Amino acid sequence: RVNFIRVAGRKAKGRLLDWKLTGLDHAMITVLSANATDKSLDTLAVTLFDARSCDAEGRFETEPLVPGNYVLRVRAFEPLTPEQLRTTGQPVPRFEGEKAFTVPVEGEVPLVEVPLIDTKLGK
């Protein structure tokens, strides 16, 4: 029997900065190993520790994570247009964000606040 429930570690809590200004309903949040870069995601060198969505206020909470360093990556997509639904390829996120954080050996994880970049405006 395989059990995927983590009983050890601490949950990271956080929020997406200026989430309400995006006008979107949800974002995909992933917790990756600290060595995550755009190029390393194409290899097996990066570990995915958690994936979830934020709530309507841009808040999120991870599953328990063992002490160590992590990267939290956020991608938020606009609803697909009818034309995009008929085409192939991966859609580009409208908003992206990334924040490194540490789960300490003792004590709580500091609040993880993730700034978002509008990919169409570059800021």
Secondary structure, 3 states (H helix, E strand, C coil): CCCCCCCCCECCEEEECCHHHHCCCCCEEEEEECCCCCCHHHCCCCCEEEEEECCCCCEEECCCECCEEEEEEEEECCCCCHHHHCCCCCCCCCEEEEEEEEECCCCCCCCEEECCEECCCCC
